[in-house]
Amino acid sequence: MVEFAPWSVPWERRLQTLSVLQWVFSFLALAQTCVIVFIGLLFTRFWFLSVLYATWWYLDRDKPWQGGRRVEFLRRSAVWRYMKDYFPVSLVKTAELDPSRNYLAGFHPHGVLAAGIFVNLCTEATGFSKLFPGIRPHLMMLNLWFRFPFFRDYLMTGGLVTSDKECAAHILNRKGGGNLLGIIVGGAQEALNARPGAYKLLLRNRKGFAKLALMHGVPLVPVFSFGENELFDQVENSPGSWLRWTQNQLQKVMGISLPLFHGRGVFQYSFGLLPYRRPIATVVGKPIEVQKIPQPSQEEVDKLHQHYIDELCNLFEAHKLKYNVPEDQHLEFC
């Protein structure tokens, strides 16, 4: 048995672990903490802070549906650079993106907490703006999270926006172009399939993003994050098991999935909620040209959807050997 001595770990690695720890906390407990603080302040002499924020919240209530409010200096914070180096995370460019156009990008897979997607799109740690100059990235997230006080503002600083048609239309129709709207197509439900060695994507019947691209006439960009599913182990929950049935029912009621996952700890490597230190490479594919059809037929949606799947498979096959994926491993769809 190998003993772990915290004092022997270089400061660089300690800071990396700390940065990931705060990120995991932010997505597992920060929203609830913000609600407690907001309500708790009302019963103290600082009650006016909650009242002032509530007023601001009301006046600003539509902002997450109107493209959000990015804060560049927070996106460039050193905290995210340490988080990037923890795994590490890299962003791979395979084609140019024209800054005079808007784009809709599909990200795969979701993983448990979408760590690689967050680092690449919601921060500048991997140099998104240098790789794709003139392009402003946005990432869709469940509307539920934008209903929490304070937490909504934290999310918007990184470029996170609500996942509905109104928000998509606002971003994809911006004049002058230069916007990329990211959608994690498999959504929260796909997180239930996230485990090391898994390459099954929830995509077969997810066609809303293809229809959205047709309605607004924007290119579709396939993106695949190699290593995203390697970050956590998950309790066995195969389709048909009592656990998967329970998780599916909770997902229908709450809108979020509850994967029972574990990784490593802060001071030991055997168990905890921190992800394993395993590399993530997010590969951005070549844009698929889309002709604008304001009211596309189901046949037109199906055709574009199949084209997208073909291009995503080509992207995966072209790069998988570089990231230690077995040659006989292919993408599966459900």
Stockholm file with secondary structure:
# STOCKHOLM 1.0

chainA/1-334         MVEFAPWSVPWERRLQTLSVLQWVFSFLALAQTCVIVFIGLLFTRFWFLSVLYATWWYLDRDKPWQGGRRVEFLRRSAVWRYMKDYFPVSLVKTAELDPSRNYLAGFHPHGVLAAGIFVNLCTEATGFSKLFPGIRPHLMMLNLWFRFPFFRDYLMTGGLVTSDKECAAHILNRKGGGNLLGIIVGGAQEALNARPGAYKLLLRNRKGFAKLALMHGVPLVPVFSFGENELFDQVENSPGSWLRWTQNQLQKVMGISLPLFHGRGVFQYSFGLLPYRRPIATVVGKPIEVQKIPQPSQEEVDKLHQHYIDELCNLFEAHKLKYNVPEDQHLEFC
#=GR chainA/1-334 SS CCCCCGGGSCHHHHHHHHHHHHHHHIIIIIHHHHHHHHHHHTTSTTHHHHHHHHHHHHHTTTGGGTTCCCCHHHHTCHHHHHHHHHTTEEEEECSCCCTTSCEEEEEECCTTTCHHHHHHHHSSTTCHHHHSTTCEEEEEECGGGGGSTTHHHHHHHTTEEECSHHHHHHHHTCTTCCEEEEEETTHHHHGGGCSTTCCEESCTTCCHHHHHHHHHTCCEEEEEEETGGGSCEECCCCTTSHHHHHHHHHHHHHSSCCCCEECBCSSCSSSSSBCCCCCEEEEECCCBCCCCCSSCCHHHHHHHHHHHHHHHHHHHHHHGGGGTCCTTCCCEEC
#=GC SS_cons         CCCCCGGGSCHHHHHHHHHHHHHHHIIIIIHHHHHHHHHHHTTSTTHHHHHHHHHHHHHTTTGGGTTCCCCHHHHTCHHHHHHHHHTTEEEEECSCCCTTSCEEEEEECCTTTCHHHHHHHHSSTTCHHHHSTTCEEEEEECGGGGGSTTHHHHHHHTTEEECSHHHHHHHHTCTTCCEEEEEETTHHHHGGGCSTTCCEESCTTCCHHHHHHHHHTCCEEEEEEETGGGSCEECCCCTTSHHHHHHHHHHHHHSSCCCCEECBCSSCSSSSSBCCCCCEEEEECCCBCCCCCSSCCHHHHHHHHHHHHHHHHHHHHHHGGGGTCCTTCCCEEC
//
